[in-house]
Amino acid sequence: MFRLLSKESNIFSVPVYIGILLLIVISFNILNFNTLELISTIITFAGVALGYFCFNAIGLNYQTHLPLFLYTVFIFALYPGNLDIGIAVSLFTNSIILLLLTNDNISVRNFSYILVGSILALNFIFLPTTWPMCIFVIFHIIGTSDRIGLHIFRLFYGMLLVALSYFGIAYFLGMNSWNPAYFPFTGFKLQPHVDHLLWLTPLAILLIHAVMDHFRNFNKKSPNSKFKYTFLLVFSLAQLITIFLYMGNTFEYLLLLALPASIILSRMLRFSKKYWTQEVGLWVIIISLLIFKFSTYFNFF
C-alpha cells in the first residue's frame, strides 16, 4: 500500500480527495440529524478542503499521494460530525494563513500581514483559545522578514481594524458586557479523563521519532527544507499549546494538528530506509486512528 501511495499525484488528485472529504462530511451529518449545523459544516468543509492545497504551498510532500491520504484519514478519524463553530472557523482561517505565509512571492507575503492580522482577530472572536497562532505569526515575521517592525505593525493594524469593527457593532447592538471567555489566560485545568487518547499513543511516538530523525539528519537537509520544516514545527507548537491548555474532552481540537501531522509522518515514512518499516508504519497510523474513531462510539475500557 505504501508503494501505491508513493506514486506522484496529478492535477486530478486534489479534487478526488475533496470529493471523498465531501462524502465524509455528508455521511457524518446524515448519521446525526439532531446535530446538523449547516453553517459549521460548510465552514469545516471549506477549511479542510483548503488544507489539501496547503500541501503544495508548503512544498514538503514531494507531490505524492501519501500526505493527502493520511490527511484524509486524520479528518475521518477526528471529525465528530457536529464540529463547534469556533473550531470550524479556526480550521478555515489556519488554511488561509498558511496559504498566505507560504506564498512563493515575497511581495504577496509582505503585503498580506494586514489581512493575516484581520484573520487572526476574527479567529480570536470565534475561538479565543487560538491566541497562540498570533505568537506563531510573530515568530514567522521575526524569522523571515527584513523589516520586522513594519510587518508587525501591519499585523497589529489588521487586528485593530477587526477589533474596532467588532466593538463598534457590539456597541450599537447594546452588547455592553464583557465575556470572560475573551481572556482565556486563567483557570487552566488538566483533563484527567483522556482514555480515548491512549489509542493515539503509537501516533505520538511516531511523530516524536519523525522530529528527532529530522534533527539527526539536519545537516543533510537543503536550506529550503530546513526552513519549511521549522515553519511547520512552530505552527504545530502553536496548535499544541491550544490543545494542551484547552482541549479537555473536546477531542475535535486535534483536527488543528491534522495537516502538520500528515506532512511530518509522510516525510518520516518516505525517508525510512527499509520498505517493511514504511509499510508497518503506515498501517500503525491507519489502525491507531481507526481505533480512536471507534472508541468514541464504543467504550473499549
C-alpha positions as CSV (number, residue, x, y, z in Angstrom):
1,M,0.0,0.0,0.0
2,F,2.9,2.4,0.8
3,R,4.3,2.0,-2.8
4,L,0.8,2.7,-4.2
5,L,0.6,5.9,-2.1
6,S,4.2,6.9,-3.0
7,K,3.2,7.5,-6.6
8,E,3.2,11.1,-7.9
9,S,-0.1,12.8,-7.6
10,N,-1.5,14.7,-10.5
11,I,-3.8,17.7,-11.2
12,F,-6.9,15.5,-10.6
13,S,-5.8,14.1,-7.2
14,V,-6.9,17.0,-5.0
15,P,-10.4,17.2,-6.5
16,V,-10.8,13.5,-5.9
17,Y,-9.7,13.8,-2.2
18,I,-12.0,16.8,-1.8
19,G,-14.8,14.7,-3.2
20,I,-14.0,12.0,-0.6
21,L,-14.0,14.6,2.1
22,L,-17.4,15.8,1.0
23,L,-18.7,12.3,1.3
24,I,-17.2,12.0,4.8
25,V,-18.8,15.3,5.9
26,I,-22.2,14.4,4.5
27,S,-22.1,10.9,5.9
28,F,-21.4,12.0,9.5
29,N,-24.1,14.7,9.3
30,I,-26.7,12.2,7.9
31,L,-26.0,10.0,10.9
32,N,-26.5,12.9,13.2
33,F,-29.8,14.5,12.2
34,N,-30.2,16.3,15.5
35,T,-26.8,17.9,15.4
36,L,-26.8,19.1,11.9
37,E,-25.4,22.6,11.8
38,L,-25.2,23.7,8.2
39,I,-23.0,26.8,8.7
40,S,-20.5,25.0,10.8
41,T,-20.4,22.1,8.3
42,I,-19.9,24.3,5.3
43,I,-17.0,26.2,7.1
44,T,-15.5,22.9,8.2
45,F,-15.6,21.5,4.7
46,A,-14.1,24.7,3.2
47,G,-11.3,24.8,5.8
48,V,-10.3,21.2,5.4
49,A,-10.6,21.4,1.6
50,L,-8.2,24.4,1.6
51,G,-5.8,22.2,3.6
52,Y,-5.3,20.0,0.5
53,F,-3.9,23.0,-1.3
54,C,-1.6,23.8,1.6
55,F,0.5,20.7,0.9
56,N,1.8,22.0,-2.4
57,A,2.1,25.5,-0.9
58,I,4.3,24.3,1.9
59,G,6.2,22.1,-0.5
60,L,7.4,19.2,1.8
61,N,5.2,16.4,0.4
62,Y,7.2,15.6,-2.8
63,Q,3.9,15.6,-4.8
64,T,2.9,12.1,-3.7
65,H,-0.5,10.7,-2.6
66,L,0.8,9.7,0.9
67,P,0.3,13.0,2.8
68,L,-3.1,13.6,1.0
69,F,-4.2,10.1,2.0
70,L,-3.0,10.5,5.6
71,Y,-4.7,13.9,5.9
72,T,-8.0,12.3,4.7
73,V,-7.7,9.5,7.3
74,F,-7.0,12.1,10.0
75,I,-10.1,14.0,9.1
76,F,-12.2,10.9,9.0
77,A,-10.9,9.8,12.5
78,L,-11.1,13.2,14.2
79,Y,-14.2,14.8,12.7
80,P,-17.2,14.2,15.0
81,G,-19.9,15.4,12.6
82,N,-21.1,18.2,14.8
83,L,-18.0,20.4,15.0
84,D,-18.0,23.5,17.1
85,I,-18.3,26.7,15.1
86,G,-15.2,28.1,16.7
87,I,-13.0,25.1,15.7
88,A,-14.6,25.1,12.2
89,V,-13.6,28.8,11.7
90,S,-10.1,28.1,13.1
91,L,-9.6,25.3,10.6
92,F,-10.7,27.6,7.8
93,T,-8.6,30.6,8.9
94,N,-5.5,28.4,9.6
95,S,-5.6,27.2,6.0
96,I,-5.9,30.7,4.6
97,I,-3.0,31.9,6.8
98,L,-0.8,29.0,5.7
99,L,-1.5,29.7,2.0
100,L,-0.6,33.4,2.5
101,L,2.6,32.8,4.5
102,T,3.9,30.1,2.3
103,N,3.3,32.0,-1.0
104,D,6.5,32.0,-3.1
105,N,6.1,35.6,-4.0
106,I,7.8,37.7,-1.2
107,S,5.8,40.8,-2.1
108,V,2.5,38.9,-1.6
109,R,3.7,37.7,1.8
110,N,4.8,41.1,2.9
111,F,1.6,42.9,1.9
112,S,-0.6,40.1,3.3
113,Y,0.2,40.8,7.0
114,I,-2.7,43.3,7.4
115,L,-5.1,40.5,6.1
116,V,-3.4,37.9,8.3
117,G,-3.9,40.2,11.3
118,S,-7.5,40.6,10.4
119,I,-7.9,36.9,10.1
120,L,-6.3,36.3,13.5
121,A,-8.6,38.8,15.1
122,L,-11.6,37.2,13.5
123,N,-10.4,33.7,14.6
124,F,-10.0,35.0,18.2
125,I,-13.5,36.3,18.2
126,F,-14.9,32.9,17.3
127,L,-12.4,30.9,19.4
128,P,-10.3,32.9,21.9
129,T,-8.3,29.8,22.8
130,T,-6.4,30.0,19.5
131,W,-4.4,33.0,20.6
132,P,-1.1,31.0,20.2
133,M,-1.5,31.5,16.4
134,C,-0.7,35.1,16.9
135,I,2.6,34.2,18.5
136,F,3.3,31.8,15.6
137,V,2.9,34.6,13.0
138,I,5.1,37.0,15.1
139,F,7.9,34.4,15.2
140,H,7.4,33.8,11.4
141,I,7.9,37.6,10.8
142,I,11.0,37.7,13.0
143,G,12.5,34.7,11.3
144,T,11.7,35.7,7.7
145,S,11.3,39.4,7.4
146,D,14.0,42.1,6.7
147,R,11.6,44.8,8.0
148,I,10.3,43.3,11.2
149,G,8.9,46.4,12.8
150,L,6.9,47.4,9.7
151,H,5.4,43.9,9.3
152,I,4.5,43.6,13.0
153,F,2.8,47.0,12.7
154,R,0.8,45.8,9.7
155,L,-0.2,42.7,11.6
156,F,-1.5,44.6,14.6
157,Y,-3.1,47.2,12.4
158,G,-5.1,44.4,10.7
159,M,-6.1,43.1,14.2
160,L,-7.1,46.7,15.2
161,L,-9.4,47.1,12.2
162,V,-11.4,44.0,13.1
163,A,-11.4,44.8,16.8
164,L,-12.8,48.3,16.2
165,S,-15.4,47.0,13.8
166,Y,-16.4,44.3,16.3
167,F,-16.7,46.6,19.3
168,G,-18.5,49.2,17.2
169,I,-21.1,46.7,16.1
170,A,-21.4,45.3,19.6
171,Y,-21.9,48.8,21.0
172,F,-24.7,49.7,18.6
173,L,-26.4,46.3,19.3
174,G,-26.4,47.1,23.0
175,M,-23.9,44.4,23.9
176,N,-22.0,46.2,26.6
177,S,-21.0,43.3,28.9
178,W,-17.6,41.7,28.7
179,N,-17.4,37.9,28.2
180,P,-14.7,36.3,30.4
181,A,-14.1,33.8,27.6
182,Y,-12.2,36.5,25.7
183,F,-9.5,36.5,28.4
184,P,-8.5,32.8,28.3
185,F,-5.4,33.0,30.4
186,T,-6.6,31.9,33.8
187,G,-8.1,28.8,35.4
188,F,-6.1,26.2,33.5
189,K,-7.1,22.6,34.4
190,L,-5.6,19.3,33.2
191,Q,-8.3,16.9,32.0
192,P,-7.9,13.6,33.8
193,H,-10.3,11.7,31.6
194,V,-8.2,11.0,28.4
195,D,-8.8,7.3,28.0
196,H,-9.6,7.6,24.3
197,L,-6.3,9.4,23.7
198,L,-4.4,6.3,24.7
199,W,-5.2,4.8,21.3
200,L,-3.2,7.6,19.7
201,T,0.0,6.8,21.7
202,P,1.6,5.0,18.7
203,L,0.9,8.0,16.6
204,A,2.5,10.3,19.2
205,I,5.6,8.1,19.3
206,L,5.9,8.1,15.5
207,L,5.7,11.9,15.5
208,I,8.4,12.3,18.1
209,H,10.6,9.8,16.2
210,A,10.0,11.8,13.0
211,V,11.0,15.1,14.5
212,M,14.1,13.5,16.2
213,D,15.1,11.8,13.0
214,H,14.8,15.2,11.1
215,F,17.2,16.8,13.5
216,R,19.6,13.8,13.5
217,N,19.9,14.3,9.7
218,F,19.6,18.1,9.9
219,N,22.8,18.8,8.1
220,K,21.8,16.6,5.2
221,K,18.7,18.7,4.5
222,S,18.5,21.5,2.0
223,P,18.2,25.1,3.3
224,N,14.7,25.3,1.9
225,S,13.7,22.0,3.6
226,K,15.2,23.2,6.9
227,F,13.3,26.5,6.8
228,K,9.9,25.0,5.8
229,Y,10.2,22.2,8.4
230,T,10.9,24.7,11.1
231,F,7.9,26.7,9.9
232,L,5.8,23.6,10.2
233,L,7.1,22.8,13.7
234,V,6.4,26.3,15.0
235,F,2.9,26.1,13.6
236,S,2.4,22.7,15.2
237,L,3.7,24.1,18.5
238,A,1.1,26.9,18.4
239,Q,-1.6,24.3,17.9
240,L,-0.2,22.1,20.7
241,I,-0.4,24.9,23.2
242,T,-4.1,25.4,22.4
243,I,-4.7,21.7,22.6
244,F,-2.8,21.2,25.9
245,L,-4.4,24.1,27.6
246,Y,-7.9,24.0,26.4
247,M,-8.9,20.7,24.8
248,G,-10.2,18.7,27.7
249,N,-12.6,16.1,26.3
250,T,-13.2,18.2,23.2
251,F,-11.1,15.9,21.0
252,E,-12.0,17.7,17.8
253,Y,-9.3,20.2,18.8
254,L,-6.9,17.5,17.4
255,L,-8.1,18.5,13.9
256,L,-5.9,21.5,14.2
257,L,-2.9,19.1,14.0
258,A,-4.2,17.0,11.1
259,L,-2.3,19.0,8.4
260,P,1.2,19.3,10.0
261,A,1.0,15.7,11.4
262,S,0.2,14.4,7.9
263,I,3.3,16.1,6.4
264,I,5.6,15.1,9.3
265,L,4.5,11.5,9.2
266,S,4.6,11.2,5.4
267,R,8.2,12.5,5.4
268,M,9.2,10.1,8.1
269,L,7.8,7.2,6.2
270,R,9.3,8.4,2.9
271,F,12.8,8.6,4.4
272,S,12.6,5.3,6.3
273,K,15.4,3.0,4.9
274,K,13.5,-0.3,4.8
275,Y,10.3,-1.0,3.0
276,W,8.8,-3.1,5.8
277,T,9.2,-0.2,8.2
278,Q,7.4,2.1,5.8
279,E,4.5,-0.4,5.3
280,V,4.2,-1.2,9.1
281,G,4.4,2.5,10.0
282,L,1.6,3.3,7.5
283,W,-0.7,0.6,8.9
284,V,0.1,1.6,12.5
285,I,-1.0,5.1,11.7
286,I,-4.2,4.0,10.0
287,I,-5.2,1.4,12.6
288,S,-4.5,3.8,15.5
289,L,-6.7,6.5,14.0
290,L,-9.5,4.0,13.2
291,I,-9.5,2.5,16.7
292,F,-9.6,6.0,18.2
293,K,-12.6,6.8,15.9
294,F,-14.4,3.6,17.0
295,S,-13.5,4.2,20.7
296,T,-15.6,7.5,20.6
297,Y,-18.6,5.3,19.8
298,F,-17.8,2.2,21.8
299,N,-16.2,2.1,25.2
300,F,-13.2,-0.3,24.9
301,F,-12.2,0.0,28.5
